[in-house]
Amino acid sequence: MRLLIATDAWRPQVNGVVRSLEHMAGEAPGFGAEVTFLTPERFRSFPMPTYPEIRLALAGPGAVARILDDVAPTHVHIATEGPIGLATRAACTRQGRAFTTSYHTRFPEYVAARAAIPEAWSYAALRRFHGKARAMMVSTPSLERELAGRGFRNIMRWTRGVDTALFRPRNERILDAAAPVFLYVGRIAVEKNLEAFLQLDLPGTKVVVGDGPLRGELEGRYPEVRFLGTLAGEDLARVYASADVFVFPSLTDTFGIVLIEALASGLPVAAFPVTGPMDVIGTSGCGVLGSDLREAALEALEIPKGRCRAYGETFTWRESARQFFSNIASAHSGS
């Protein structure tokens, strides 16, 4: 399998889409696949309005078609619905190439949080985008049910994994902060609903890892919160292991890789009962999901770390990759 993955999300962005795709490429040889990425690095780009950390590529179907001819992939997967995804979809359609897609981000909710555009309009556009795909991959059962109810078809499941050697419980606590430590890791943007966490009256210390357009504003409004900026690798893993509870205030994430990074690090989760946390935590007993996030965070302190670690170890990138490449092969089996 020579697989071309088209994605608007790419380094230096730090998010679940980028991490997932990088891990798929790392596991590809074990599944007889060779992966080539089509990313914004190949095109001129400009900063996304209201979110300059994300750059939008000036990609057209003609340029993408030439890349497809040069790479000659046997399979094409479109990971995002941005300019590169749109151009790749158009090029594949013109060339009669089959392709698969994945649904990572709740763009209708994200757009509605920034502009007065009805969610129904955005969902209609997404149905058109994914409608020509042989299959659309989603990360959780509840998201599959929701999107099926909105008229999406040809849905396949693709779960996520975690590096359990990196994200693990550790004896050291590197944070010089009053315990208990309540941690958030992720983008600092309006769609993450971060203030639902920051405004909680909790004992100890709140710590935020990540960056985004709202960071400066929130740092000014919540001076008691520790903002550590973007961390990765060992630095990030050591912070996870130094916390006591992972608080996930998002109402719109489709999965939340940070949830399983926290679990693998031995952290119980406090979150709202929505898609993502409900699917990841399930009946594991490794988190508290409720409409009162403060109560959930305090109750989560009582959950044994060993239980969380054991459950976190059940999520592997190997299994995620098996699903991913199996979905692509299955979707093209009727070609």
Buried (B, 14 or more C-beta within 10 A) or exposed (E): BEBBBBBBBBEEBBBBBBBBBBBBBEBBEEBEBBBBBBBBEBBEBEEBEEBEBBBBBBBBBEBBBEBBEEBEBBBBBBBBBBBBBBBBBBBBEEEEBBBBBBBBBBBBBBBBBBEEEEBEEBBBBBBEBBEBBBBBBBBBBBBBEBBEEBEBEBBBEBBBBBBBEBBBBBEEBEBEBEBBBBBBBBBBBBBBBBBBBBBBEBEBBBBBBBBBBBBEEBBEEBEEBBBBEBBEEEEBBBBBBBBBBBBBBBBBBBBBBBBBBBBBBBBBBBBBEBBBBBBBBBEBEBBBBBEEBBEBBBBBBEBEBEBBBBBBBBBBBEBBBBBBBEBBBEBBEEE
